[in-house]
């Protein structure tokens, strides 16, 4: 009785894999041009499609001639060795993935997602390879594109199993291998190894897609790119993705915030090909803030009474920040008339003589509080968004407020910036901030803004 891995390989057979309809359409346009077709355009079409890439590499393996045949590790080289006309003839009338899934659109989307994720991983890997001055960045691109080929085959041949696996990974992004063993009875890496052997892929590509070779920077590049693409598929604020980015920062010898920006930009560029795959790209999640852990609904913040002065409004706000938002430290900082500083006017929980009690922060530099003063807005700085915001939490801020989570919100009078509320729970029993406190913090700020604007209207 054949093993599950061997059963999948047997079902693949020796025929070419089907390719995406977009790949076939673009390829047909090049066929019409014949020998006049630009080799670079052929390479671009093939590289967009992992199955097409595998078909071409497999065909090159079958054409082995002499000791140099195994050294063809790029599609550019393969196209050159094949020649345009023979290549067009060899891959004429390919099977189309969409035609094979007409009765199962759900499975089709599952496969499209896997191929789209492979494209995203390949784009990340190539960007890092170019940064590292890798003279053959296409090899790294191909390896990242094919790194999860076993899962792509599972989507193609056993879509129900692939869907269950995807749901398990969504639930626990860091338990991937355990989920594979439990659901499939084997590790996808075992299937991957058999696929690269059966397709006679070049040794170099086998090494780059093998986690056992992570002592090599190029293999690290490939594995990290595949991991970033997988974890980003479910959102950009998970702990697993944060660890990926930290590892990339080490690989590239770059600050974490610069790596995060680089990865986000590449994800957006990769998403431009979404119509090729007709699957939602990971970049769609980039504009979204992290989803906080849901707590009990916040208590409604009591609306302020009719205040007689700005001082009354702000005094009420400081009490509310402590009692209703549960903050151990809070401050209201007024924007100086010259617009260059925030200076504390009211504070609770501040140790006498401490930088927090003396709260003063310049606005000339590009930091988070200066950014908040551009328009009415709030932020909860926490572990989920630290990787994106840490660059803006400069020493100018931490020297005053210290390190850790905090809430901050700008306050405007009409269209003009007036001041900033800040709060945290440093040293408080129970420690960290929560969604309930953040909602109360924002509501208090909204009530203060309403009251102060009403007072300003009366004076006018």
Number of C-alpha atoms within 10 A of each C-alpha: 5 8 10 13 19 14 11 18 17 11 9 15 10 11 8 17 20 18 20 24 17 18 21 23 12 16 20 15 11 20 20 11 11 13 14 11 15 12 17 12 13 20 18 15 18 23 23 23 24 27 24 22 22 24 20 21 21 19 19 24 17 12 11 11 10 7 7 8 16 16 12 19 22 22 24 17 13 18 19 13 14 16 12 21 13 13 18 19 10 13 17 13 10 17 17 16 19 19 12 13 15 11 10 11 12 14 20 22 19 20 27 24 22 27 27 30 29 29 30 31 32 30 25 29 33 25 20 25 23 14 11 16 10 15 9 13 21 21 24 31 28 29 33 34 31 30 28 24 25 22 24 23 22 21 24 23 17 14 21 15 15 24 17 15 22 19 12 17 20 16 12 12 20 14 12 17 14 15 21 21 13 11 14 17 13 17 18 20 19 11 21 22 14 16 20 20 13 13 17 18 20 20 14 17 20 19 16 26 30 19 15 10 15 17 9 12 15 24 25 21 31 31 24 23 30 28 21 25 27 23 23 25 21 16 18 25 22 17 14 17 23 23 13 18 22 17 17 23 17 12 16 16 11 13 13 21 19 14 22 18 13 14 22 19 15 19 24 16 15 21 22 11 16 17 12 18 24 15 20 17 24 25 22 15 16 16 8 10 13 16 11 11 8 9 10 8 11 14 12 11 17 11 11 15 10 11 15 11 12 14 13 14 20 20 13 15 24 23 16 18 28 20 11 20 27 22 28 19 24 27 26 26 23 20 24 14 9 6 14 14 18 23 19 20 17 18 22 18 18 16 12 9 8 11 15 22 21 16 21 19 20 18 19 10 14 13 19 19 24 19 14 19 23 12 14 19 16 21 18 21 20 19 17 18 17 18 21 20 16 16 16 18 16 15 13 16 18 13 13 16 20 14 12 15 18 22 21 25 24 27 28 23 15 13 9 12 18 20 22 26 25 22 30 28 21 20 11 12 8 8 13 15 22 18 18 18 23 22 17 21 28 22 18 25 25 15 17 21 20 16 22 23 16 15 17 14 10 8 7 6
